[in-house]
Amino acid sequence: MKINITKLGLRKKSAEVKTTVGVVEKAQNLQIQLLKSDAVDFTNDDPLAVLETQKKMVQGLLQFMIDIFKLSDKEVEKIKSTLDFTDFQNFMAYVLFRFQGMSDEDWETVTKQQTEESADPKESN
């Protein structure tokens, strides 16, 4: 599967990822970890537990990205130092949805709809 990686700010514009059983399993494990982190009450839980959960989530996302894109240490450092956290989260959501069978076109349609809904004040009423 070809994944657009231009958002990472690297020289490569796309990466070919072979969807082996191992890679799919890693994606599923990451999604399980993300769902578990969603259960954390960031406003009422112990601040240390919240921070540890967030850190574990970011580390899991980074490691998954390193594994599937076979990133060098230099590339990882560039991503860490230049990529905005929200952009990182959005990129990883894109990658995980691609593993669930969503095409680039489907992703663009969904994100465009979400952007339009969040910009339309009538939708929030």
N, C-alpha and C positions, 0 to 999 in steps of 0.2 A: 504494500500500500504506500502510495506517495503522500507525504504530509508536508504542507507548506510551513516552513520554519522562518520565514522572513521576519516575523515579529521578534525573533531572538537576537537580531542584529549581527548575525554571523555572515560570512561570505557566501555560504550556501543558501540557496533560496528554497530548496526542498530536500527532503530526506526520504529515502526508500526504507521502509520498515517491513520486515518480514513478519507476518502475523503468526508466529509459531505458537504452539501450545504454551510454552514457557512465557512468552511475551504477553499473551492474552491473560495468563494466570497472574502475572505481575500487575496488569491493568486492573483486573478484578480485585486483587488484594488491596490495591491503592484506593479503588472506589469504596471498598468496605471500610477502610481506614477513614476516608473522608466522611462517609455516612456516620460512623461512630463519633467523629469530631463534631458533627452537626448536633449531636445530642447534648453537647456541653452547653451549659447556660453561662454564657460569657459575662453576664451581669451579676449572677448570684453565686456561682461556684467559687471555690478557693482560687484566688488570683494565681498562685503558683501552679495549680493543676491546669488552669486555663492556659497559661503561658507554655507549660510543658506540652500540652496537647497541640497548641498552635505550632510550636517548634518541630514536633514530631511530624506534623502534617507537611510542613514546608520541606523538611528533610526527605520525606517520602516522595514528594513531588519531584524534588531535584534529583534524587537517586533514580527514579523511574526515567526521567528525561535523559540522564547520563547514560543509563543502560540501553535505552532503545535507539538513541541517536548516536551512541558511541562518541560522546563528547570528550575532548581533551581537557586537561586541567586548565589550560589557558582559555579555552572556550567557556568553561564553567565560570571562571573568574570574571570574564567579560560580561557574561549574562548576569551574574550576581551584582556587578558594579554598575550596569547600565539599564537593566530592565526594571521598569516600575512594577511594584508588587501586584497591583490590580491587573496590569497587562500580563504578568506571569500567571496569575490565577485564570484569567480568560484564555490564555494560550493552552494551559493544561486542561481546561474544560473542553476546548476544541479537540485536543489530542484524544482525550478519553471518549468523547462522543464519536470520533472517527473510528475508534476501536469497537464501538457498538454498532457500526455500520452506516453512520451518517456520512454523506458526501460533503465535499466542500460547498457545493451549491446549497444543500440543505442547511448547513451551518450558517451560511451567509443570509439565507432567508429568515432563519430563526433569530439571529442576532439583530437583523434589520427590524423585524417585528417588535422585538423587545425594546430596541432603541426608540422606535416610534411610539410604543405604548408608554414608556417612561417619560417621553417628551410631551405627550398629550395630556393636558390637565383634566380633560373630561374622563379619562380612564381611571383616575385616582379617586373619583367620587363614587 
